[in-house]
Amino acid sequence: EYNVVFVGRACAKNAPYFPQLKNRKGEVVPLDQVVFRLTRPDADNFESGKGKFYRYKRLANLQREIYFTLHGAVYGFAPECYAALLFPAVVVQTKNGPVQLYGTLYAMHRAQVDLGNLLDQQVEATTERMNPQSMQYVESLRRSGRRVAIKMFPVIYLQSRLGVLSFDAKPGNYVFADDNKPRAIDFDAAMYTLHTSPQWEPNLLMNLTLLTAHVRCYRHPALADGW
């Protein structure tokens, strides 16, 4: 909703010169393995008809977002980030006077699928193979949900041990790259917090609860049972 994503190879076709991007090992990254995540420039009218709603944000908000994004990349629970840019976008008028809003541009490792689509694919593949009215179908989806949940646990555990609370923990905010490992994305500072405390277990409970609630509410019941 707040960002638009471009594949690196497509962007390079329209640029007279495109700099090389390198990973943390100093290796050149092929552009088909890179995506550019950019704040959407369009604006919506408020229901009151007065003013517009921009996806751009205040400087302090985006500074935290960039910090959280890089923190996740450094510790390995977010996609590798090759570049991050903060840019001034528009000036809006508020009751306290004009305010400068900013946008961001990230160059990141490309994911193959997000958790939401992966769960949908499990349902589609099972429906093609089995009778949806059979108990075998239900049991197969339960096993699929259990397998995906087990695969997701390490990244949620790592986030929690590092002091992360993600109040926007949902299937669309976890992705799988070509190594088949899950990683977190979307570090909106309004929905994300990072704190240091020896008590990390409550973080794990909260992150699992929020993500599980999304799976239970919006995915196939048998898949959610297995999860």
Salt bridges, closest charged atoms under 4 A:
ASP42 OD2 - ARG40 NH2 2.56
ASP42 OD2 - ARG55 NH1 3.52
ASP44 OD2 - ARG55 NH2 3.13
GLU65 OE1 - LYS57 NZ 3.77
GLU80 OE2 - ARG24 NE 3.56
ASP120 OD1 - ARG219 NH1 2.81
GLU139 OE2 - ARG142 NH1 2.67
ASP168 OD1 - LYS170 NZ 3.76
ASP178 OD1 - HIS109 NE2 3.45
ASP179 OD2 - ARG183 NH2 2.85
ASP188 OD1 - LYS57 NZ 3.27
ASP225 OD2 - ARG142 NH2 3.95
ASP225 OD1 - ARG216 NH2 2.79
